[in-house]
Amino acid sequence: MYNLKSIVASILFSSLTLPASFAQDRGLEIAQNSDKADIGYKSSESELQMILTNKQGQTSTNLLKNKTLEVPNDGDKSIIEFNSPKDVKGTKTLTYTHKSGDDDQWIYLPAVTRVKRIASSNKSGPFMGSEFAFEDLSSFEVEKYTYKFISESMVGTEKIAIVEMDPEDPKSGYTRIIGKFNLTKNYRVEELEFYDRKNEKLKTLTYSDYKLYNNKYFRANALNMVNHQSGKKTQLLFTNYKFGINLSENDLTEDNLKN
Amino acid sequence: MPNFLLIICVFLLINNLVWSQDTLKKKWEVDLSAELELENQYFTSKGLYPNQKDYFLSGAFKPILKINSADGKHAFKVEPFVRGSIQDPNRTHWDVRQAYYQRKLKSWTITVGVRKVFWGVAESNHLVDIINQTDAVEGSDGKQKLGQPMLQISKNSKLGNFEFFYLPYSRRIQLSSKTGRYRFPVVLEREDIQFRSSNKEWHPSFALRWSKTAGDFSLGLSHFYGNSREPLFLGFNPATGLDLSYPVINQSGIDIQFNKDALILKLESIYRTSKFQNFFAFTSGFEYTFGNVFDKGADVGIIAEYTYDSRRELTFSGLDNDIFVGTRIALNDDKSTDCLLGGIFDIEKGTTLFRVEASRRVAKSYKVALKANILSNVSEKEILYNFRNDDLLEMKISKFF
């Protein structure tokens, strides 16, 4: 009797837990591979055009410049410089992303030549009135999510894996993000679907116009974010991507924001 | 001191020769932008003194030219400023806000020319900030500064950021003319406030600053020697008005900021000595930001700060035992709409200053900014008592190029 019970229990137990732990491991593995595909780029620079479209179809454009330095064993360091709208021209932000805990963030206000360290805990707020939240734009770190593998299938000639990512940070604006990873193309991300705190579908981000840089690093030159609840859209277009630029830790300091 | 200037010139010359050889090969990024501003100021009460006007119309032009080498090693910046005021001749003024050349050598940065430098962490009072003179006719909040000639050498290292400043020339404060507001019964022209040292504005000033961010803490220590920027105020004199002068001072400063999640704690403090007066002052408080309120994207920040200044009634800014409470609302919309509401309350004397500021982008390259300053219950012991009728409503429209 006892044996039968334990056998039944163990069958039930294993049939429930094995796929769950497999789903976790496989999901994590895909995220790690996706992250690994990016290791070694050292530094990059790009110009961004951010096109905001409201419900009525009216657009406004922000121009930004981005410089990023890869930091071994921690998150990236980056500077974003605002070029347009013209009234915020010269404003810069400096971000030190960390694998765990809050990022460090500074803002430089050119009119008063002041560098201010700001609270970076506001992850879910919009960036410059766009459909991108601050957390959507910070560098991807594997440690920031837990993973659940959902499925894998062939789409045309490419193998696409669907993985659920659950943010570890309680301050995140999302309960979950459903990611589509392209396993044939070095685990690059094809699409992210964001679910808000009420677990309702909020936004879809589509990556397109992928280019291969230095024969190794895939970068999407167009990111298209659609907000399903508000009907607004934001398109991010990247130009002049450069890798391995002359950039060091000395260039990514508070003092260096001031000119 | 001319020796020192000679050294700078020689240094610049050598530096120029060294890099002129590869100038032709260098790539330069040239960037020109400008702001054209129209300002309306309306004072709701009649002035206390004869000739003071109620309505002021002025315009300002603020171009910025930036030239950077593509490798980031050389940078030039030129930022002139000019304002023309119809009603207040002293507000009609021009200045070189910035005009400098900057050279980067690995962890070293050398800057020569005219520059604006800001130090400190507080919002309601800027005690530690001392490099530049205030452009007092530009605004009563002291945020606008005059350009300061300097040689600045900075070194960034694991131990923090070290800065050295040589400031060969000091600027005087400019106050309103007889038709203007925020003035004293006796009109003070720029030359009426005297330097105490025999070399006057050419008495050299020096400053050192060390700053470092370590985890949640940001720390700065600074020392300044030279001509005081803020006039020394030794009281009212019925014959000459105010006893004001610029003494030679030593000022040590500390600023600390602690960031944890949405909370920021701040402290800045100074100790200033001169032949005529020694004093201690500090400003401390917090800022808490509620981000993405109701998931509508807006940030609402709560700010509270307390200032103590041992000069008490001789404090030039009037902030000697005051509490500032305010809120900053940023809608984070595509028009960058934001708003600051606040009040400064003097704990003993009861004087209250309310301030509202709001701005929003209109069309593609225009911005509208509104401001209201309201003084109430002004104690006759306050230096602000002279301005008690100067409640201001202001509207600025800027076009950006």
Chai-1 contact restraints between the chains, C-beta under 6 A:
chainA,res_idxA,chainB,res_idxB,connection_type,confidence,min_distance_angstrom,max_distance_angstrom,comment,restraint_id
A,L52,B,D334,contact,1.0,0.0,6.0,A-B,restraint_1
A,S60,B,D334,contact,1.0,0.0,6.0,A-B,restraint_2
A,P85,B,R361,contact,1.0,0.0,6.0,A-B,restraint_3
A,K86,B,S365,contact,1.0,0.0,6.0,A-B,restraint_4
A,K86,B,F400,contact,1.0,0.0,6.0,A-B,restraint_5
A,D87,B,K367,contact,1.0,0.0,6.0,A-B,restraint_6
A,D87,B,F400,contact,1.0,0.0,6.0,A-B,restraint_7
A,K89,B,S33,contact,1.0,0.0,6.0,A-B,restraint_8
A,V112,B,F118,contact,1.0,0.0,6.0,A-B,restraint_9
A,V112,B,K143,contact,1.0,0.0,6.0,A-B,restraint_10
A,T113,B,K116,contact,1.0,0.0,6.0,A-B,restraint_11
A,T113,B,F118,contact,1.0,0.0,6.0,A-B,restraint_12
A,R114,B,F118,contact,1.0,0.0,6.0,A-B,restraint_13
A,R117,B,S218,contact,1.0,0.0,6.0,A-B,restraint_14
A,R117,B,Q257,contact,1.0,0.0,6.0,A-B,restraint_15
A,R117,B,N259,contact,1.0,0.0,6.0,A-B,restraint_16
A,A119,B,A262,contact,1.0,0.0,6.0,A-B,restraint_17
A,A119,B,T289,contact,1.0,0.0,6.0,A-B,restraint_18
A,S121,B,D261,contact,1.0,0.0,6.0,A-B,restraint_19
A,S121,B,A262,contact,1.0,0.0,6.0,A-B,restraint_20
A,N122,B,G291,contact,1.0,0.0,6.0,A-B,restraint_21
A,S124,B,N292,contact,1.0,0.0,6.0,A-B,restraint_22
A,G125,B,G291,contact,1.0,0.0,6.0,A-B,restraint_23
A,G125,B,N292,contact,1.0,0.0,6.0,A-B,restraint_24
A,G125,B,G297,contact,1.0,0.0,6.0,A-B,restraint_25
A,G125,B,N332,contact,1.0,0.0,6.0,A-B,restraint_26
A,P126,B,G297,contact,1.0,0.0,6.0,A-B,restraint_27
A,P126,B,N332,contact,1.0,0.0,6.0,A-B,restraint_28
A,G129,B,D333,contact,1.0,0.0,6.0,A-B,restraint_29
A,G129,B,D334,contact,1.0,0.0,6.0,A-B,restraint_30
A,N250,B,S107,contact,1.0,0.0,6.0,A-B,restraint_31
A,N250,B,N156,contact,1.0,0.0,6.0,A-B,restraint_32
A,T253,B,N156,contact,1.0,0.0,6.0,A-B,restraint_33
A,D255,B,S154,contact,1.0,0.0,6.0,A-B,restraint_34
A,D255,B,N161,contact,1.0,0.0,6.0,A-B,restraint_35
A,N259,B,A75,contact,1.0,0.0,6.0,A-B,restraint_36
A,N259,B,Q102,contact,1.0,0.0,6.0,A-B,restraint_37
